[in-house]
Amino acid sequence: MRRCTGCAVDIEGDWARCPLCSAPTTGEAAPSPLPAVPLEFSRRRVLRALFLTSIAVILASFTAQLLFSRDLDGIGVLRSVWLGVSAMWLVVLMAVRKRRNVAKGTVYLVVLVVLVCVYWDYLTGWRGWSLTYAAPILCASSIIALLITVRVMRIEVGEHILYSGLTVLLGLAPIGFLAFGWVTDRLPSAICGILSVVALVLLQLGRGQDVQHELAKRLHL
């Protein structure tokens, strides 16, 4: 059994540091008295859903580019889609590995990447692609990632509320750009807003009663 050098107490389990004071432990490890709790989701299922969704998004972007526009000057829809797919992978992998504060991490990720795109757009002469294409596609991809996370990973009700609010927040940002006339192409922002509403409806249909109960408990209603 391991022993804490700081607390001078015996510790069951394979602890490299004391769970109370974080001091190093000595001695041989003993089997943990706590049972191993399996994951409530399959990582393979999550990654398969993410992979198939990414392929569908990329194929749809290529098809739209061939049918509606073949102009590849600057950074348009096609190249921004790759940015969105990368963000989608980052959000889902962050949820799989961390599973805590995923909603906060998603907001930070989207805001950071959008700011980098805006700065890049500014340095290259400001063509407006950052707000017209990059921001809506990043927000839409994050919404898709949140749907995959909630559906496949069986998120708890408390986290479910955070994801629902985050969906609305991400969808409103491109709509704001559209309302202020900051975009040169209205379609990406409109699609992002519609996707946000659809995702919110799907999230509420899945566990709407549990969410209402959780909100009533938190708001003391």
N, C-alpha and C positions, 0 to 999 in steps of 0.2 A: 504494500500500500504506500502511496506517495505521501510525503509530509511537507507541509509549508514551512519554509525557512523564516517567514515573517510572523505568521500567526501561531506557529508551533502546534498545529493540529494535523490529524491524519485526514487524508482526502481519498475518497473512493473514486475509481475511474482513472482514465488516462489523461490527466491534466498536466500540461507542461508548466502552467502558472496557476497560482491559487485563484479560485473564482471570487474570493473576498477581497484580497489586497493586491493581487497580480504579482506577488513575489514568486521567484522560481521555486519549483518543488523538487524534492529529492526522493530517492527510493524507487522501487519497482512499481510499475502500473498494475492496478487490480482491475478486473472486469467491471464495466460500468453497471451499477444497479438499475439503471433506467433502460427500458426496452427500446429497441431501434424502431423509430416511427417512419414508415415508408412515405414517400412523396404521394400527394393526392393527385398527381398528374404524371403523364408520361412525357419525358423530355423528347423522345423520338416522335411522339405525336405532335408536340408543339413545333419542332423543327420541320416536320413534314408539312404541316399547315402553313408555316412561314415560307418554306421553299416554294410550294405550289402557288401561294399568293404572290410571291415575288415574280415568278415566271409569268403569271397572268397579267400582272401590272406592266411588265416589260414588253410583252407581246402586244398588249393594248396600246402602249405608247408608240411602238413601231408601226402598228396598223394606222393609228391616227396620223402619224407623221407622213406616211405614204399617201393617205387618202386626202388629207386636208392641206398639208404644207410640207414642202421639201426644202425650205430655206433653212440652212444650217449655220447661218452667220450668227456670231455671238453665242450666247447660252440661252437656248429656248426650252421648249417643253421636253424634248427628248433627252437632253443632257441633264435637266433638272430632275427627271424621273429617277435617274441613277442615284442622285443625291437622296431622294426620298426613300428609295429601296434600302440604301445604306442606313438611313435613320431608323427605318422600320426594324431592321435586323438588330441595331444597337438597343432599341427599346425592349424588344422581346428577350434578347440575351441578358439584358440587365435585369429583367423580371425573373428569368429562370435562375440566374446565379445569386441575385441579391434578395429578391422577394420582400424587401422593405423599402419604404419611401420611394417606390417606383413612380408614383404620380409626380412627386416633386422632381425626381431625376429626369422625367420626361419633359417637364416644363423647362428645366435648365438646359437640357440638350437642344430643344427646339429653339429657344431664345438665343443660345450661343451660336448655333449654326446660322440662323437667320441674320444675326448681327455681323458675322463673318462675311456672309454673302453680300449684305448691304455695303460693307466697307470695300469689298472687292469690286462691286459694281461702281462705287464712287471713284476708286482709284483708276478704273479703266474707262472713265468718261461718262458714267451714268447713263446706261441704256434702259434702265428700269426693269431688267430681267429678275432682279432679286425679289422685288415685291410682286411682280406680275406672275412669275413662274416658281421661283425657289421657295418662297414663303408658303403659298397655298399647297404646293406639293409636299413640303415637309410636314405641314399640319395635317394634311389628308393621310399621309403615310403613317404618322403617329396615331391617328384615330384608328386606322386599320390594325396597327400593332396592338392598340388597347383592346380592340374587339377580340383579337386572337388571344390575348392574355387573359381576359375575363372569361371567355368561353371555354378555353382549353384547360386553363390552370385552376379553375374553380375558386376564384377570388372570394374572400370573405365579404360579408355584407358591408362592414365598415369601410374596407378598401373599395368596394363596389361604388359607394357614394362618391368617393374621391375621383374615381375614374369617370363617373357620369359628369361631375362638374368639370373635370378636365376636358372632356369631349366638347362641352359647350364652349369652354374658353378657347380651345384651339380652333374651333369652327368660326368663332366671332372675329378673330384677328384678321383673316383675309377679307371677311365681309366689311370690316372697318376700312381696309385699304380700298375696297371697291366703292364704298360710300363717299370717301374723300377724293375719289378720282385719281388715285396714285398709281393705277395700273393701266397698261396699254391694251391688255386683252382681258375681258371680263370673265371668260369661260372658266379658267382655273379657280378663281376665287368663288365663283358661283357653285362649281362642283364641290369644292371643299365645304361650303356652307350647307349644301344639301346632304353631303355625306355625314356631317356632324349631326344634323337633325335625325337622319336615318339611324345612325349609330346610337344616339340617345334613346330613340324609341325601342330599338332592339335590346339595349341594356335594361330598360325599364320593364319590357315585356318578359324578359328572362326571370327577373327576381323583383318585380315591382312591389309586391306586398311586403317582402322582407325589407326592402329599402324604405318604404313608408313607415314601417314599424321602427326601424333604426333611426330615421329622422325624428319621429315623434319622441323617441327616448332621448336623443341628444338635445332636442329643443325643449324638452320637458312639457310636451303638449298632451 
